[in-house]
Amino acid sequence: AAAGLAPDGRMVVNRACDESANYKRFYGEAIPGHVLCDRVASYVHMFNLYWAFRPYGATMLLATYDKAGPALHVIDPSGTSYRYFGAAVGKGRQLARNEIEKLKLSEMTCREA
């Protein structure tokens, strides 16, 4: 999911798909979630480093499921990434965060959430 400029979100999603396909082609297995998150965050961060590129204007929610289990990552336009049990981005994020904080997501299973 993406919040912010839709074309920027599509570009980041396309890059994530390319990274996943390249990893599968090279290593022969699916990319772990934290590796995909780090690669996409590095790509987004690159656009903040150089004056010739416009920074991306989209915050991404990246949900993954691999051998380590389910994970939710948030990638900011600055290129920083964090792992959360529950997160909200976009226009109504503060209200959603307040509701998420009331839940004990670290103690819940995916099915209960």
N, C-alpha and C positions, 0 to 999 in steps of 0.2 A: 504494500500500500504506500501511497505517496501523498504528501500534503505540500501544497505550494504551487509552483508553476508546472502545469501538466506536461508540456514538452520536455522540460528538464527531467521530470520523473520518468518519462518514457525512455529517455536517453540512458539514465542510470539503470533502469530495468533491462534494457538491451545489453548494456555492458555486463550486468550480472549474469545474464543468459550466456553471453559469450565466454565469460570466465568459467562458468560451470561446464560448458561444452569443451573448452580447451583442456580443463583439468581431467575430464573423463577420457578424452582422447589420449592424453599424455600418460596418465597413471592407470587407466583402465577401471576406475571405480568412481563413485559419486564423490563430489567435493564435500568435505566436512563443513558444517554451518559456520564455525568460527573463522575458517580460512576464507570462505566466500565473503563474509562480512569484512574481514581485514582487507581483502583485495579491492572490494568496492569502495570502502572508506578511503583507501590510498588513492584510488582513481579520482574520487570526488575532491580529496585534499589537493591533488595536483593542480586543479583549476583555481585554487586560492593562492598558489605559490607564484605563478607567472603572470605578468602584466598583459600578455597577449591573449589570455583566455578570460572569458566572463565566468565568475563563479556560478555554480548551480544554485538554483533557488527552490530546492525541494528537499524536504525531510522524508527519509524513507523508513518504513517499518519492514524489517526482514525477518520472517518467521521461517525457521528451519527445523528439520527433523532428521537426525542421523543416529549413529551408534551411541552417542552420549545422551540421546533423548531430545525432546522438544526444546527449542530456545527462541527467544524473541530479542532481536537486536534493533536499535534505533541508530540511523546514520544521519548526522546533521549536515547541513550545507558546508560547514567548515571542514568536514572530513573526519570528525571524531565519531566514534561508535561506542555504544554501551549496550550491555546485556541487561534485560529486565525480566521480571516475572509478569509484569503488566505495564503497558505504556499507552500514552495517547499523544497524538500530534494533530495539528490543524487548528481550526478556528475555535472549537469548543473544548480544547485540551484541558483547561484548568478545571472545569466542572467534571469532566471525565476522570481526571487524575484524582480528584477528591473522592469520587465513588470507588475507584480502584484501590485507593489507600485504605478504605474501610474493610476491604476483603483481605483475608490472609492467604494470598496467592502462593506463598512459599510452602504452605501446608496443604494445599489442595492438589488434587490430580487434574489432569487435562479434562477428563470426563466431567468432573464436578464443576470445573470452571465454565 
